[in-house]
Amino acid sequence: MAQPGAPAGSVGAGWETYRFANASAAGIRTVSLLTLPWGVRAPLGRGVTLDVSGAYARGSLTREDGTTATLGGLTDTQVRLARTFGRDRVTLALAGSIPTGHSRNTPGQAEVANAVSADLLPFRISNWGTGGGVGLSAAVAQRWRGFGIGASGGYTVARSYEPFSETDGGTLAYRPGDEARLRVAADHGVGRSSKAALQVTWQHFDTDRFGGANLYRAGDRLQAVASLQGVLGGYNAVAWGGLLHRGHGTSLDARSPGAPVQDLWLGGAGLRVPYGRAAVTWGADGRLFRVADGQGQGWYAGIGGTGEVPAGRLTLLPAAHLRLGRVVAAADRRSAVRGVDLGLSLRRSW
C-alpha cells in the first residue's frame, strides 16, 4: 500500500444491481449502476499532497410497467490540497468539487438519481453532480496517555446550479446550504494486539435556496462509529458498528411538512485470510434504516469478499458481494430486495 504523501493512482470498475420482488410496492423492478472510478495522489513538496478523484457512472432503472430510465455521465471531480505541519500532527486542507458532473436532469433521469441516492442500499456513488463547491478544513492529532486523539473541523460553501433540464418560464437555480462539520476520533490499545477506536462526526447545514428564495434547512446529522481490530485465529480481524442520526428537516414552505427524523444503523465484520502472496478479506455487513413516518425504511444484510493480488507495484482488488433485504415504501407496501455487487480495482504506487 502506498504511504501517505507518496505518489499513487487507481482505476476501477464496479457493477451493482438490485431486484425488487414486489414491483408494485417499490414502484420499480430493478435498479443498476455501473461505475468507473479513478484517483491520483501526488506529493508537491515537503508535507504537501494533492489528491484528485472522479468517476464515470451509468445508472438504469426499470419501472413497474416495464419502461426504463437511464442516467449516465461524469460525476463531479474532487480535488484536495493538503499541507502537514509539526511532524504530521497538524493538517490544513483546501478541498474543491469541480462541477464536471451531470447535474441537470430530465424527470426520468431524476428517477434514477433518486434511486441511487437512497440511504438503504450502499451504491458506490450517491449523485452525479451537485454544482460544485469549495471548503477549508483543519485537523490535529496527538498521542496522550496511550490514546491516539484527533479532531478536525471544516466549512464547505456550495455553488448554485440548475437541477431541471426543462422548466416552464425559464431556468431556476438551486443552491444547497453550506455545511459546517466537526469530527473527533480516539483509539487505544486493547490487550497485546488489539485496538479499539471511536469516531464521532457532527454536520450542520445552512438553508437551501431555490429560485432565489429560502426553501429548506436539513436537520443536523450526528454519526458515531466504533470499531475493534485484532487477531482472531491467527488472522487480522475487524468489527464495527455505528449510527447516523438525521434530525428533522425544516421546510420554509408552510405547505410542506419537511423531512422526518431518520436513523441509519450500520455494522459488519471482516477477516483477512492470506493465500500465498495474495489475500482475501471475507466479511459480512448490514444496515437498518428507520424513518419517523415509516416510509422508505428497511434493512439489508450482505456477505462477500475483497481480494488483494500484488503484482510488483500494482495491486489487483477484485470484490464480490451478495445482499438481501426488505424495503417499506409505505405501511401496506413492502418488497423483498436482492442484489449483487461486483468490482475490480487496480492500484499503482511509486
FENQUI-V181910 format. One record per residue. N is the residue number from 1. RES is the residue in one letter. OMEGA is omega as a letter, one per 30 degrees, with the letter a starting at -180 (999 if undefined). NEAR is the number of other ideal C-beta (glycine too) atoms within 12 Angstrom. D_LAST is the distance of its C-alpha to the last C-alpha in Angstrom with 1 decimal. Layout:
# FENQUI-V181910
N|RES|OMEGA|NEAR|D_LAST + N|RES|OMEGA|NEAR|D_LAST
This chain:
# FENQUI-V181910
1|M|l|16|10.0 + 2|A|l|23|7.6 + 3|Q|l|13|9.7 + 4|P|l|18|11.8 + 5|G|l|24|10.9 + 6|A|l|18|7.1 + 7|P|l|22|5.6 + 8|A|l|29|6.2 + 9|G|l|25|8.9 + 10|S|l|30|11.8 + 11|V|a|26|15.1 + 12|G|l|31|18.1 + 13|A|l|26|21.9 + 14|G|l|32|24.6 + 15|W|l|26|28.4 + 16|E|l|36|30.9 + 17|T|l|30|34.7 + 18|Y|l|42|37.6 + 19|R|a|26|41.3 + 20|F|a|36|44.3 + 21|A|a|21|47.3 + 22|N|a|22|49.8 + 23|A|a|26|48.9 + 24|S|l|18|52.0 + 25|A|a|25|51.0 + 26|A|a|35|47.3 + 27|G|l|28|48.2 + 28|I|l|37|45.5 + 29|R|a|28|45.0 + 30|T|l|31|41.2 + 31|V|a|37|38.2 + 32|S|a|34|34.8 + 33|L|l|43|31.4 + 34|L|l|30|28.6 + 35|T|l|33|25.3 + 36|L|a|28|22.2 + 37|P|l|31|19.7 + 38|W|l|27|16.5 + 39|G|l|27|14.2 + 40|V|l|26|11.6 + 41|R|a|30|10.4 + 42|A|l|23|10.0 + 43|P|a|23|11.2 + 44|L|a|17|14.3 + 45|G|a|13|15.6 + 46|R|l|12|16.7 + 47|G|a|21|17.1 + 48|V|a|21|16.6 + 49|T|l|30|14.4 + 50|L|l|25|15.0 + 51|D|l|31|14.9 + 52|V|a|27|16.5 + 53|S|l|29|17.7 + 54|G|a|30|20.6 + 55|A|l|37|22.3 + 56|Y|a|28|25.0 + 57|A|l|38|27.8 + 58|R|l|29|31.1 + 59|G|l|45|33.7 + 60|S|a|30|37.1 + 61|L|l|35|40.2 + 62|T|a|27|43.5 + 63|R|a|23|46.5 + 64|E|a|21|49.5 + 65|D|l|12|51.5 + 66|G|l|12|48.8 + 67|T|a|16|47.7 + 68|T|l|21|44.0 + 69|A|a|31|41.9 + 70|T|l|29|38.3 + 71|L|a|39|35.8 + 72|G|l|26|32.6 + 73|G|l|29|30.2 + 74|L|l|27|27.2 + 75|T|l|37|26.8 + 76|D|l|34|26.4 + 77|T|a|27|23.0 + 78|Q|a|33|21.8 + 79|V|l|28|20.3 + 80|R|l|31|19.7 + 81|L|a|27|19.4 + 82|A|l|31|19.4 + 83|R|l|25|20.2 + 84|T|a|24|20.6 + 85|F|l|18|23.4 + 86|G|l|14|25.1 + 87|R|l|13|22.3 + 88|D|l|21|21.0 + 89|R|a|20|24.5 + 90|V|l|21|25.1 + 91|T|l|31|23.1 + 92|L|a|26|24.5 + 93|A|l|30|23.2 + 94|L|a|25|24.4 + 95|A|l|32|24.0 + 96|G|l|27|25.4 + 97|S|a|32|26.2 + 98|I|a|24|26.6 + 99|P|l|29|29.5 + 100|T|a|24|28.0 + 101|G|l|33|29.4 + 102|H|a|34|32.8 + 103|S|l|34|35.1 + 104|R|a|27|38.5 + 105|N|l|33|40.0 + 106|T|l|18|43.1 + 107|P|l|17|45.0 + 108|G|l|22|43.6 + 109|Q|l|31|40.0 + 110|A|l|26|40.8 + 111|E|l|27|41.9 + 112|V|a|37|38.5 + 113|A|l|38|36.7 + 114|N|l|27|39.0 + 115|A|a|39|38.5 + 116|V|a|40|34.7 + 117|S|a|27|35.0 + 118|A|a|37|37.4 + 119|D|a|30|36.6 + 120|L|a|39|37.6 + 121|L|a|44|35.2 + 122|P|l|30|31.4 + 123|F|a|35|30.2 + 124|R|l|31|26.5 + 125|I|l|36|27.6 + 126|S|l|24|30.7 + 127|N|l|36|31.4 + 128|W|a|39|30.5 + 129|G|l|36|31.3 + 130|T|l|35|33.1 + 131|G|l|30|33.5 + 132|G|a|28|30.6 + 133|G|a|32|30.8 + 134|V|a|26|29.3 + 135|G|l|28|29.1 + 136|L|l|26|28.5 + 137|S|l|28|27.6 + 138|A|a|26|27.6 + 139|A|l|28|26.6 + 140|V|l|25|27.5 + 141|A|a|26|26.7 + 142|Q|l|18|28.7 + 143|R|a|16|29.8 + 144|W|l|14|33.6 + 145|R|l|10|35.8 + 146|G|l|13|33.2 + 147|F|l|20|32.2 + 148|G|a|23|28.9 + 149|I|l|23|30.2 + 150|G|l|28|28.6 + 151|A|l|25|30.1 + 152|S|l|28|29.0 + 153|G|a|25|31.0 + 154|G|l|30|30.7 + 155|Y|a|25|32.7 + 156|T|l|31|31.9 + 157|V|a|24|34.2 + 158|A|l|31|34.7 + 159|R|a|27|35.6 + 160|S|l|26|38.6 + 161|Y|a|31|38.4 + 162|E|a|24|40.9 + 163|P|a|33|40.5 + 164|F|l|23|43.3 + 165|S|a|18|43.5 + 166|E|l|17|47.2 + 167|T|l|18|49.6 + 168|D|l|7|53.3 + 169|G|l|8|54.2 + 170|G|a|10|50.8 + 171|T|l|18|47.4 + 172|L|a|22|46.7 + 173|A|l|24|43.7 + 174|Y|l|28|42.1 + 175|R|l|29|40.3 + 176|P|l|31|38.7 + 177|G|l|32|39.5 + 178|D|a|26|37.1 + 179|E|l|32|35.3 + 180|A|a|24|35.3 + 181|R|l|28|33.4 + 182|L|a|25|33.3 + 183|R|l|28|31.3 + 184|V|a|26|32.0 + 185|A|l|27|30.1 + 186|A|l|27|30.9 + 187|D|a|25|30.0 + 188|H|l|22|31.7 + 189|G|l|19|31.6 + 190|V|a|17|34.2 + 191|G|a|12|35.5 + 192|R|a|8|33.3 + 193|S|a|15|30.2 + 194|S|l|20|30.5 + 195|K|l|25|29.6 + 196|A|a|25|31.5 + 197|A|l|29|30.3 + 198|L|l|25|32.1 + 199|Q|a|28|31.0 + 200|V|a|25|33.6 + 201|T|l|28|33.1 + 202|W|l|26|35.9 + 203|Q|l|27|35.9 + 204|H|a|24|38.7 + 205|F|l|28|39.3 + 206|D|a|23|41.6 + 207|T|l|22|44.1 + 208|D|l|33|43.0 + 209|R|a|24|44.9 + 210|F|a|26|46.1 + 211|G|l|20|48.2 + 212|G|a|13|48.3 + 213|A|l|15|50.0 + 214|N|a|17|48.9 + 215|L|a|27|48.2 + 216|Y|l|26|46.5 + 217|R|a|26|44.9 + 218|A|l|29|42.5 + 219|G|l|26|43.2 + 220|D|l|26|41.1 + 221|R|l|30|38.4 + 222|L|a|26|37.9 + 223|Q|l|28|35.2 + 224|A|a|27|35.0 + 225|V|l|29|32.6 + 226|A|l|24|32.9 + 227|S|l|28|30.7 + 228|L|l|28|31.0 + 229|Q|a|26|28.3 + 230|G|a|25|29.3 + 231|V|l|18|29.9 + 232|L|a|19|32.4 + 233|G|a|10|33.7 + 234|G|a|12|30.7 + 235|Y|l|20|28.2 + 236|N|a|26|26.2 + 237|A|l|25|28.2 + 238|V|l|29|28.3 + 239|A|a|25|31.2 + 240|W|l|26|31.6 + 241|G|a|26|34.3 + 242|G|a|27|35.1 + 243|L|l|25|37.4 + 244|L|a|30|36.9 + 245|H|l|26|40.3 + 246|R|l|28|41.2 + 247|G|a|23|44.4 + 248|H|l|21|47.0 + 249|G|a|26|46.0 + 250|T|l|25|48.9 + 251|S|l|21|50.1 + 252|L|l|19|51.9 + 253|D|a|16|54.1 + 254|A|a|8|57.1 + 255|R|a|7|57.2 + 256|S|a|15|53.9 + 257|P|a|16|53.4 + 258|G|a|24|49.7 + 259|A|a|25|47.1 + 260|P|l|22|48.0 + 261|V|a|25|46.3 + 262|Q|l|33|43.4 + 263|D|l|25|41.8 + 264|L|l|33|38.8 + 265|W|a|27|38.4 + 266|L|l|28|35.2 + 267|G|l|28|34.0 + 268|G|l|30|32.4 + 269|A|l|25|31.1 + 270|G|l|31|28.4 + 271|L|a|26|28.0 + 272|R|a|26|24.8 + 273|V|l|22|25.9 + 274|P|l|18|23.8 + 275|Y|a|16|24.7 + 276|G|l|11|23.3 + 277|R|l|13|19.5 + 278|A|l|20|19.8 + 279|A|l|25|21.4 + 280|V|l|25|23.5 + 281|T|l|29|24.4 + 282|W|a|28|28.0 + 283|G|l|29|29.6 + 284|A|l|24|32.5 + 285|D|l|32|32.8 + 286|G|l|29|35.6 + 287|R|l|33|37.0 + 288|L|a|27|40.5 + 289|F|a|31|41.3 + 290|R|a|25|44.6 + 291|V|a|28|46.3 + 292|A|a|21|49.5 + 293|D|l|18|51.4 + 294|G|a|20|50.2 + 295|Q|l|26|48.8 + 296|G|a|31|45.4 + 297|Q|a|31|44.7 + 298|G|a|36|43.7 + 299|W|l|27|41.4 + 300|Y|l|36|38.9 + 301|A|a|27|37.5 + 302|G|l|34|34.6 + 303|I|l|22|33.0 + 304|G|a|28|30.0 + 305|G|l|28|26.6 + 306|T|a|31|22.9 + 307|G|l|27|21.0 + 308|E|a|27|17.6 + 309|V|a|23|16.9 + 310|P|l|21|13.8 + 311|A|a|15|13.0 + 312|G|l|12|10.3 + 313|R|l|17|6.9 + 314|L|l|20|9.4 + 315|T|l|28|11.9 + 316|L|a|27|15.3 + 317|L|l|30|17.5 + 318|P|a|25|21.1 + 319|A|l|30|23.8 + 320|A|l|25|27.6 + 321|H|l|35|30.2 + 322|L|a|24|33.9 + 323|R|l|34|35.9 + 324|L|l|26|39.6 + 325|G|l|32|41.5 + 326|R|l|29|44.4 + 327|V|l|41|44.8 + 328|V|l|28|47.9 + 329|A|l|28|48.6 + 330|A|a|20|52.0 + 331|A|a|13|54.5 + 332|D|a|12|56.0 + 333|R|a|22|52.9 + 334|R|a|24|50.3 + 335|S|l|29|48.0 + 336|A|l|22|45.8 + 337|V|l|37|42.3 + 338|R|a|24|39.9 + 339|G|l|32|36.4 + 340|V|l|25|33.3 + 341|D|l|32|29.7 + 342|L|a|26|27.2 + 343|G|l|30|23.5 + 344|L|l|24|20.4 + 345|S|l|29|16.9 + 346|L|a|26|13.6 + 347|R|a|30|10.4 + 348|R|l|26|6.9 + 349|S|a|23|3.8 + 350|W|999|17|0.0
